[in-house]
Amino acid sequence: MWVMMWGAQPALSLTKGPLAAQENRIPHSVQVGDTWLALAYRYGVTVADLQAANPQVNRQRQPVMGTAVAIPGSGGERMGVVVRPYGNVLATAVSMNQSPWQLAQQNGLETPYRPLSYAPLFAPGGATPPQEWPVGIAGLELSQPVPQPGQALGIRGTVAGDEPVTAALGGAGMDSFVANGRWLALTGTGAFYGRRQPELTIQVAEQPLWSQPWQFEDPNLWEYQSITLTGTAAAIDQESIRQERERLFAIWEQNSPEPQWDGPFQLPIHDYLEISSGFGARRSYNGGPFSTYHEGVDFSAYGGTTVFAPAVGTVVVAEPLYVRGGAVILDHGLGIYSGYYHLSEVLVTVGEVVQPGQTIGAVGTTGLSTGNHLHWDLLVNGVWVDAQAWLAQDMACWLLVGWARPCAPQG
Ligand SMILES: [Zn+2]
């Protein structure tokens, strides 16, 4: 029998000294819900020993998702759940359909008649490792363990009721949706986000705030583009640029609560010459600093080349704009918008629902553009993300799983 008490030495510790302890350490890849306490229960060690084995890790925070922590000892791994008790051990055991005496024993308590306490309990058994979720949510999953700047990110889980759930990444609110017992939150980060460890926080209604940091990587493969603006550049109307941006963000920051798409997103253009500029390319104008980046993907193509809808969506913009020229913007639901710019022809109207593969316009060089190309952008939660990464990661289908809907391949 294994007994866990706060501060107690683990019964199964095999370490005999600092050297032995080093040799016995095994790396554990931190997943969402792997709190210090959950890992201590899982590997049969104390939180103090676990933290001592990871002196480089900030103990004021939970282990960082997407990094590895060292597990001291080799007491094996146990399945079970971490429970926030209902008042006392007895009530908790009843709620879990478990023996109160066994549950008390597993947690180093003499009787199940422990008075009111909020210290979590460990209930062994089952097929999944113990993990600490936000109160009211179970089975959290991340769209990718280690995200990169400029990517769309999702988190999903199951909820008992229809209570509101809020989530934030590094203090910035995420779009959050609850339907049919599923919870889904999503956002994006800018291309300048860098390598950092923002805190992911989740809260169901008035329940306690849950928090765990998330590791971002940045392989630094960004293109650098020095652009020289001459002649007509001086005539660019900054006020028109500002107004267009303001108007579009008023659209992009809305979120309709149902996903409209039902399959993976497709490329919006088939006959292109090359991708002339990827998402996130750092840009310097007339020798200035690389302080802006490319907010979409550019496909160079002959004028008149057909542009297709990548997925089901409702047309919310279909008109010539000052910067973006002939523009189509599609609302795909859940706060996800895609845009098609510099078009020579706009072949849809506002309010129309388009199907994947439907022609929506033709490549041109209208607006502020120096040659025929399609600029394709994608926003999630009002943040530009890399549409190519969105396709490669099949985020569209990942989100539909969270919505309990099949994601059928498109014909
Ligand atoms: Zn572009």
Residues whose N, C-alpha, C, O or C-beta is under 5 A from the ligand:
A	BS01	ZN	V297 D298 H375
